Amino acid sequence: MSAIKGGEFLIKETEAKDIFIPEEWDEEQLMIAQTCNDFLEQEVFPNLERIDSMEEGLMPSLLEKAGALGMLSVSIPEEYGGFEKDFVTGMLVTEITGAGHSFAVAFSAHSGIGTLPILYYGNKAQKDKYIPKLATAEWKASYCLTEPGSGSDANSGKTKATLTEDGKHYLITGQKMWITNGGFADIYTVFAKIGNDENLSAFIVERGYEGISFGAEEKKMGIKGSSTVQVFFNDCKVPIENLLSEQGKGFKIALNILNIGRIKLAGACLGGCKKGIDLSVNYANERSQFGRPISKYGAIRHKIAEQAIQVFVLESSLYRCTRDIGNAIKALEAGGMDHVNALLKGVEQFATEAAILKVLGSEVTDYVMDEGVQIYGGMGYSAEAPMDRAYRDARINRIFEGTNEINRMLIVDMLLKKAMKGELDLMGPAMKVAEELVSIPDFSEPGDALFDKEKKYVQNFKKSVLMVAGSAAQKLMMTLSKEQEILTNIADMAIWTYAAESVLLRVEKLAILKGEENVKEQVAMVQTYIYDVADKINKAGKDALNSFAEGDELRMQLMGIKRFTKVQAFNPKTARQTIAVKVIDENKYCY
Amino acid sequence: MKILVCISKAPDTTSKILFTDENTKFNETGVQFIVNPYDEWYALVRGLELKEQMGGTVTVIAVGGAENDPIIRKALAIGADDAIRIDAEALDAFAVAQEISNYVSDKSYDLILCGKETISYNGAQVPGLIAEFMDIAFASQAIKLEINGTIATIECDVQGGTEVLEANLPIVLSVAKGMAEQRIPNMRGIMAARTKKLEVMPGSGATNNCEVVGYSLPAAKSGCKYIDPDNAEELISLLRNEAKAI
């Protein structure tokens, strides 16, 4: 079992055999995926218009149908009516349902941020009362954190909870907004500060409690079928036994639930992307111009190949991390920790990777949908064709579950905090890279075996991240956390490095399983991605260095970044043609 | 009520159809197989509905190698109680029907349900052959089935309308769209499928009496022909001589 810890990808090597790849799904997992897919085909895709027009009662009934199939309770313990499947199986369900447009949002808000705070932080009585009904969607759930004045800065919320004189209730007063499923939910996890507390507390609030009221449905750019309302609390009377966990623990709950939400969002994005590629290639094969299907033209093939590469990279990174988290959970459980704490701790350990995946997943989705519109041409801009909805629905992913800007800050911040706490030795390896810069460069040539070169390149990418991050931390010290442009550069370098290593490891493992000659398109994807991100890492590194370093130090580090992002000449056109032709031939995303 | 449902694997509808061995064999490499939809959506689901109504058991049976096990377990996940796989090559409809009837002849099933055809070969022969080998009643293309005691009332699709039949059990039915609606297996069913009995029986040595000489793909679709609205003569001539539609 891989013993890699969160954040360690920058300083440790992972072996291909230690990662999980989607080509290893077992029969039961594939059957679960098929059930989710059948559900979308039967209940969601034929009803997208009705869903988006917010037909009364439709979304709640879809959640109930999904609940009856067990789709909402895959990861819930058996004692609460669930199926207790592992983290990676839960992610598969998230992925498949992720293609379901507004339904996907209602589904993940209910089963994720809606159900998990109670499941993970509730006491036995709370879990007994709520979880079995949430598992079937007899009760629908919602999560109330954001306020008009408190979005990214979540702990600054103004909603107050005051203990009544008889000590039996809290009176909650405040306003929450952007509340997904808010219009029809039965149960709300509400974050508020008790008295003059600095930190949030969390409460379970039922729809029927006095003093709760709802705003009108928001008019949104996309995910129009997802209920989004403001929820108002006016001396809303909540029994004291509905306090979740302990007073002041709400922010911790919110952050941990968001850690899970972030990686799950990447899963849902992946499902949406695969559908986006299917639509794109179907249209490209059908639409003829100048006497040939447009899928015969290089400009379109480039787009299809790039969609496939980015989605394959996302999938590789997502499931690598998901299994790493699963392994961390198992290791903590083996050490005597109970399941819930092991799960929270396991996910928290990989919070950096979760943030990486949130950014990667949402940005790959926007790329895929944007190019999907472009492949559709004029029809892409028509609301009659499916890319319109796909494009609009995709856009929210860069905003919710922490904006991508906040997540980029977090990636670097969490890595540096781990280093400060001594949990992650970043400084040692960073110093080594600094030493390497002043010593004679390594002129040894990598071998000729599959990926010998690419492995070397990925090692070098890690060195560039360590060099830039290490140097920025040393130079800027405490002010680094305020240098958002530099943090963004470093975060981008880390994202590309993690993604490049993940896809490399996946295809290395795949080549062993299937034989190198049977995975030539996947090999081309690895090579193209690495060739591409080498330049991007170079640019982000230079931007960062030019922003804080100077003189000889700057010159030396710029030379370093050039050295660490140098890759051999490669023909990206031929590689992309190889990748695209298979997708075009199969008329679907096929990797 | 003892119900047997015969199932077969079929390539997923999005599969790419290719042949090997000089176009005498379907190339299964990389093909995703599903339960033949007529068997799954209509035969199996109606069997389960009758069981839920009247009690009894639903057993699924398939003829073929271990590569059939995933689709058999899918049927178990949907709700069948147990399964039998006859470990013999599905050489042709005759051999498959023989294998099934040889196995079930002494098992006293009240009802044997089959899809009307597979979506791959569209032979529509197996159900009738089973009935013939077992010398019991058979109805083809059934779209409705009610059981009252030992009497089955069956509605069948016939050209231009429906036919209502009554027959004593046991009976073999080939069933068509309308008999039931697709059921998506739920999580509980999927997890239970692992522990349900899947018995593998040796074949009884049935032989084929047909041999595939060759397969060919349909000709690629040709483009649309536009004909001047005033030129009805050309339209008729094309429909008659080229499309052979009139």
Interface residues (C-beta under 8 A of the other chain):
Chain A: E27 E28 L30 M31 I32 Q34 T35 D38 F39 Q42 A68 L69 G70 M71 S73 V74 F83 D585 E586 N587 K588
Chain B: T14 K16 P70 R73 K74 A77 Q182 I184 P185 N186 M187 R188 I190 M191 A193 R194
